[in-house]
Amino acid sequence: MDFLKYLESLFEQHGYFVLFIGLVLEFIALPFPGETTMAYAGYLSYKGVLHWELLILLAFLGTTIGISITYWIGRRAGLPFIQKYGKWFFLPPKKLEVTRYWFEKYGYTLIFIGYFIPGVRHFTGYFSGIIALPFRKFAMFAYSGALFWTLLFIGIGKIFGPQWNRMFHLAATYSAAAGIGLVGVILAVVLIRYRKAIREFAARRFGKSKDKSKASKLE
């Protein structure tokens, strides 16, 4: 029995529970093909077997709960614990080093785009906790990224129907570039929409700094 037939039998028996629990387990770094499962679930929604809205809700909840658990494990246990026992959770030191590299390159935005980078999304929660990122900021990037990620892969199955497998492989191949591009577009929209407020803030901020420096010179 191939994976898709096995997956179909699981969905027939346990429905949405498979999607929810599977995504929680994936983000704890256990081997579960979350993207494939979401795309196939979307296809079953296309066929009328599953409800689209409920799939999105459960996939979003499973993803956010899973990545939040990993954040708090990293926050409470710390790096020494992960280094010592990480191999039992499929967290080898090499993967942590890769995540560290991506964090240094992209900062907070990695939490968002990390969903679209294979081998990285499973560790962003742990690493965010280890370096003690504020949970509110972590959640803002992690939960918004989770929404885009789940919408993308469930949407592939829902929109493309029988062609979901072909489109899935295409999306999986270019999802990292798409994620980075999406962040760029969002930042551009924010800058354009709030450019007046940003200019006013900068004028107040740097205007005060200049006034203080002039005053100190006069003294």
N, C-alpha and C positions, 0 to 999 in steps of 0.2 A: 504493500500500500504506500503510495507516494505521500508527500507532506500535505498537498492540497486535499486529497481524499480524506486523510486523517483529520485535517482541520475542519472539513465539511461535516464529518461525523461528530466531531466535538461540538460544533455549533448546533447541530440538530439535537444533541442531547442536553447541552448546557447553555446554549445561546450566548447572551451578552456577558455572562460570568467569565467566559474564556477570555474575552477581550479585556475586560477590566483587570482581572487578576494577572493575566499575561503581561500587561504593560507595567503593572506595579513591580512584578518580578524582573522584568527587563531592566528597569532603572536601578534595581538593587545589584545589577550586573550579572544576573543569571541568564543563561542562554535561551532567549525567546525571540523569534523573528517578528518584532512588533510591526515594522512597516509592511511586511507581506501580509500579516494578519489583518491590519487595518484596511489595506487595499482589497483583500478578499471579502472582508465584512462589508465594504462599500459595494462590491459586486453583488453580494447577497441582498443588499438593500435595493439595488437596481432591479433585481428579480422579484422584489416584493416579499422576500423571506424575513428581512429584518427592517426595523424602523430607523431611518436616517438620523433623526434628531436624537434618539436614544443612544445610538452608536457614538455620535459626537460627544454627548454628555459623558458617557461612561469612559470613552477613550481619554477625554480631557481629565476626568477625575483620576483615572488610573495613572496617567502620566504625572500629574501634579502631586499626587500622594506619593508615588514612587520616588520622584526626584527630591521631594521634601524630606522623606525618610533618610535618603542618602546625605542630604545637607546636615541633618542633625546627628547622624552617625559620625560624619567628618568633624563636626563642631565639638561633640562631646568626647569622642575617642581620640581624635588628633592623629597626626601623621605617624607617630611610632606604632600605634595600634594597626593602622592600615598597612604599614610596611611589614609588620610581623605576621598579621593574619589575613592580609588582603588576598593572598593566593587562594584561600578557601572560598572567597567571594568573586573569583575571576578578576582580581585587581592587582596584577603584577606591577612591580615598580616601574617597568618600562612604559606602561600605559599612563601612569601618573606623571612621568616625565614629559610625555607627549602632551598631556593636558596642560602641564605647567607652561610648556612652550607656547601653546595656543593662547593661554591666558595672558602671557607677556605680550603677545602680538595684538590681541583684540580686546583685552580687558573685559568689562562687563558685557559687551556685545557677544562674547563667546557663549555666554549662558543662553542667549537667544539662538544664535546660529549653530550652536553645538548640536542641536537636535538633527541637523542636516548633515553632520559630519560623522560617518561611521567610525566607531571605535573611540569617539570623544564624548558623545552625549551621555554615555553611561557613567562618566567620571566627573562631569562638571559639578554635580551636586556635592559629591565627596570633597572635591578640591575647594569649592566655595566655602564649605564648612570648615575645612582645615585651616584656610587662611582668614577665617572669621569675617567674611563679608557680612554686612548688615542684612538680616533676613528680609526686611522690607524691600530693599533694592534687589536682592537675589530673587525674591518672589515676583517682583514686577517683570524682570526679564525672563525668568523661567516659565511663568504661567502664560505670558503672552506668546512666547516661543512654542509652548505646548499647544496652544490653540491653533496657531498657523500650521504646525506639524501634523496634528490630527486631521485638520480640515483638508490639507493637501492629499494625504494618502487615502483617507476614506473617500474623499472627493474623486480620486482617480477611478476607484471601483464604481462609484455611483454614476459618474458622468460617462465613462467610456465603456461600461458594461463588459461584453465579451472580450473587448480589446484591452482590458485592464492590465493584463500581464505584460504586454508590450509597453504600454505607457508607464507602468510601474518601474520597469528596468531603466527606461529613459529618465524618469524623475529621480530614481536612486543614483544614477550616474552623475547628474548635474545638480543635485539638490544642494550641495555645499555652495556652489557658485550662486545658485538662486537665492539661498539664504543670505549670503553676504550682499548680493544685489538688493534684496528686499530691505535689509537694514539701511543701506545707502539711500534708497528711495524714501523710506520713512523719515530718516534724518533730514533729507532735503525738503520734504513736505513740511516738517515741523519748523525748519529754519525759515522757509518762505512764508508760512502762515503767521509765525510769531516774530518776524524780523523787526517789526517796529518796537515791540516790547523788549527784544534783545538789545537793540540799539539804545533804547532809553536806559536800560539797566547798565549797559556798558558805559554810557555817558555819565551816569550817576557814580558808578564805581570808580572809573578812572579819573573822572573830574575831581572827585574828592581827594584822590591820591596826589594829583597834580597840585591842588590847593595846599595840601599838607606839606608837600616838598618845598613849595614857594615860601610858605610861612616859616619853615625851619631854616631856610637860607637867610631870610630877613632877620631872624633872631641871631 
